[in-house]
Amino acid sequence: MISIIAAIGKNNELGKKNDLLWNLPADMKHFRETTKGHTVIMGQKTFESLGRDENGKQVGRLLLNRRNIILTQDKTFEKEGAEIVYSVPELMTLLEKTSNKNKENFIIGGGQIYKLFINEADKLYITHVNASFPDAEVFFPEIIPVIWNEISHEEHQKDKENSFDYTFSVYEKF
Ligand SMILES: NC(=O)c1ccc[n+]([C@@H]2O[C@H](COP(=O)([O-])OP(=O)(O)OC[C@H]3O[C@@H](n4cnc5c(N)ncnc54)[C@H](OP(=O)(O)O)[C@@H]3O)[C@@H](O)[C@H]2O)c1
């Protein structure tokens, strides 16, 4: 089983300049709590976006307490502690062989990787950020209402730490 987790703006915005468009600590916490102990699967660019060196350069970072799988087409790419796969079929075979029914397989981005898996996924964990981001460069695929049934909906108001209203939604395929 494949799940997707993402935070998206009103127009499905995901990011720009290989970074996020907002600072929402409550969503970071939600992401950590939802994926902790499970498997996270990401594109090489999202991996890169997760950590910076002392000069602010993106250098990549693995997510602690999770099985990390990175998708790339670069056969020279290596990262100790991560599993590297080079195609969707290779990933699916790996998951079939190694998945544990107590662990959820979360696609955590970014734009290219969500597009590859939206039709394969059974469940979406979406944080809807209630704002538009005209400078976005990367977008989430359309969540088609006849395909996806919202099974959970939790609205939150902006506060001192979180600059936008946001909703945690969970969708399952009808
Ligand atoms: N809002 C959110 O929830 C959220 C979550 C995650 C990321 N993001 C944002 O999304 C942006 C990054 O997304 P992105 O679309 O640019 O990149 P991405 O999806 O993170 O990664 C793209 C990379 O994945 C690899 N790849 C793509 N298709 C593949 C395939 N079929 N087989 C094997 N590898 C494949 C390639 O790596 P190689 O080039 O190494 O071959 C490609 O360059 C950033 O702005 C990030 O902050 C937002």
The ligand as an SDF file (V2000), in Angstrom:
LIG
                    3D

 48 52  0  0  0  0  0  0  0  0999 V2000
    4.8590   21.0420    0.0060 N   0  0  0  0  0  0  0  0  0  0  0  0
    5.2780   19.8020    0.1910 C   0  0  0  0  0  0  0  0  0  0  0  0
    4.6550   18.9930    0.8890 O   0  0  0  0  0  0  0  0  0  0  0  0
    6.5370   19.3550   -0.4640 C   0  0  0  0  0  0  0  0  0  0  0  0
    7.0420   18.0640   -0.2300 C   0  0  0  0  0  0  0  0  0  0  0  0
    8.2070   17.6730   -0.8490 C   0  0  0  0  0  0  0  0  0  0  0  0
    8.8740   18.5530   -1.6960 C   0  0  0  0  0  0  0  0  0  0  0  0
    8.3660   19.7830   -1.9000 N   0  0  0  0  0  0  0  0  0  0  0  0
    9.0180   20.7360   -2.8070 C   0  0  0  0  0  0  0  0  0  0  0  0
    9.0490   20.1660   -4.1050 O   0  0  0  0  0  0  0  0  0  0  0  0
   10.1910   20.6540   -4.7990 C   0  0  0  0  0  0  0  0  0  0  0  0
   10.9810   19.4930   -5.3330 C   0  0  0  0  0  0  0  0  0  0  0  0
   10.1820   18.7710   -6.2650 O   0  0  0  0  0  0  0  0  0  0  0  0
   10.7170   18.4450   -7.7410 P   0  0  0  0  0  0  0  0  0  0  0  0
    9.5590   18.0200   -8.5700 O   0  0  0  0  0  0  0  0  0  0  0  0
   11.5440   19.5740   -8.2530 O   0  0  0  0  0  0  0  0  0  0  0  0
   11.7280   17.2500   -7.4950 O   0  0  0  0  0  0  0  0  0  0  0  0
   11.5220   15.8040   -6.7710 P   0  0  0  0  0  0  0  0  0  0  0  0
   10.2470   15.1850   -7.2340 O   0  0  0  0  0  0  0  0  0  0  0  0
   11.7780   15.9360   -5.3230 O   0  0  0  0  0  0  0  0  0  0  0  0
   12.7780   15.0060   -7.3560 O   0  0  0  0  0  0  0  0  0  0  0  0
   12.9840   14.9200   -8.7350 C   0  0  0  0  0  0  0  0  0  0  0  0
   14.1300   13.9520   -8.9900 C   0  0  0  0  0  0  0  0  0  0  0  0
   13.6780   12.6210   -8.7540 O   0  0  0  0  0  0  0  0  0  0  0  0
   14.3360   11.7300   -9.6490 C   0  0  0  0  0  0  0  0  0  0  0  0
   13.3330   11.0930  -10.4910 N   0  0  0  0  0  0  0  0  0  0  0  0
   12.2620   11.6520  -11.1170 C   0  0  0  0  0  0  0  0  0  0  0  0
   11.5950   10.7280  -11.8280 N   0  0  0  0  0  0  0  0  0  0  0  0
   12.2450    9.5480  -11.6330 C   0  0  0  0  0  0  0  0  0  0  0  0
   12.0310    8.2230  -12.1050 C   0  0  0  0  0  0  0  0  0  0  0  0
   11.0180    7.9040  -12.9230 N   0  0  0  0  0  0  0  0  0  0  0  0
   12.8910    7.2720  -11.7060 N   0  0  0  0  0  0  0  0  0  0  0  0
   13.9470    7.5600  -10.8910 C   0  0  0  0  0  0  0  0  0  0  0  0
   14.1890    8.8010  -10.4170 N   0  0  0  0  0  0  0  0  0  0  0  0
   13.3450    9.7770  -10.7870 C   0  0  0  0  0  0  0  0  0  0  0  0
   15.2860   12.5850  -10.4840 C   0  0  0  0  0  0  0  0  0  0  0  0
   16.5270   12.6130   -9.7750 O   0  0  0  0  0  0  0  0  0  0  0  0
   17.9400   12.7640  -10.5560 P   0  0  0  0  0  0  0  0  0  0  0  0
   17.9090   14.1270  -11.1700 O   0  0  0  0  0  0  0  0  0  0  0  0
   18.9570   12.6070   -9.4710 O   0  0  0  0  0  0  0  0  0  0  0  0
   17.9610   11.6580  -11.5810 O   0  0  0  0  0  0  0  0  0  0  0  0
   14.6150   13.9540  -10.4230 C   0  0  0  0  0  0  0  0  0  0  0  0
   15.5160   15.0240  -10.6630 O   0  0  0  0  0  0  0  0  0  0  0  0
   10.9390   21.5180   -3.8040 C   0  0  0  0  0  0  0  0  0  0  0  0
   10.5740   22.8780   -3.9720 O   0  0  0  0  0  0  0  0  0  0  0  0
   10.4650   20.9940   -2.4690 C   0  0  0  0  0  0  0  0  0  0  0  0
   10.5950   21.9540   -1.4320 O   0  0  0  0  0  0  0  0  0  0  0  0
    7.2170   20.2100   -1.3040 C   0  0  0  0  0  0  0  0  0  0  0  0
  1  2  1  0
  2  3  2  0
  2  4  1  0
  4  5  1  0
  4 48  2  0
  5  6  2  0
  6  7  1  0
  7  8  2  0
  8  9  1  0
  8 48  1  0
  9 10  1  0
  9 46  1  0
 10 11  1  0
 11 12  1  0
 11 44  1  0
 12 13  1  0
 13 14  1  0
 14 15  2  0
 14 16  1  0
 14 17  1  0
 17 18  1  0
 18 19  2  0
 18 20  1  0
 18 21  1  0
 21 22  1  0
 22 23  1  0
 23 24  1  0
 23 42  1  0
 24 25  1  0
 25 26  1  0
 25 36  1  0
 26 27  1  0
 26 35  1  0
 27 28  2  0
 28 29  1  0
 29 30  1  0
 29 35  2  0
 30 31  1  0
 30 32  2  0
 32 33  1  0
 33 34  2  0
 34 35  1  0
 36 37  1  0
 36 42  1  0
 37 38  1  0
 38 39  2  0
 38 40  1  0
 38 41  1  0
 42 43  1  0
 44 45  1  0
 44 46  1  0
 46 47  1  0
M  CHG  2   8   1  16  -1
M  END
$$$$
